[in-house]
Amino acid sequence: MANSLQARKRARQSVKRREHNVSMRSELRTAIKHVRKAIESGDKQQAQAVFNQTASTVDIMADKDIIHKNKAARQKSRLSAAIKAMA
């Protein structure tokens, strides 16, 4: 356990920040699952609509350093390729 007041505060902040990041990461994973489910359903227009929302979410998470910007780009690219391959 932290001894100084500063270290105690940093420990409290770390716990709070971790909980927030876990929540955001979970939201991101859920959004990606929604796109994959739409792709599996076979409806290209619905998949594209869900992808557009998810791409925005992925970009926000990358901006907030929840995930790396290259990972965000890779995820968007793969989902977009999967939607284009539906034709």
Stockholm file with secondary structure:
# STOCKHOLM 1.0

chainA/1-87         MANSLQARKRARQSVKRREHNVSMRSELRTAIKHVRKAIESGDKQQAQAVFNQTASTVDIMADKDIIHKNKAARQKSRLSAAIKAMA
#=GR chainA/1-87 SS CCCSHHHHHHHHHHHHHHHHHHHHHHHHHHHHHHHHHHHHHTCHHHHHHHHHHHHHHHHHHHHTTSSCHHHHHHHHHHHHHHHHTTC
#=GC SS_cons        CCCSHHHHHHHHHHHHHHHHHHHHHHHHHHHHHHHHHHHHHTCHHHHHHHHHHHHHHHHHHHHTTSSCHHHHHHHHHHHHHHHHTTC
//
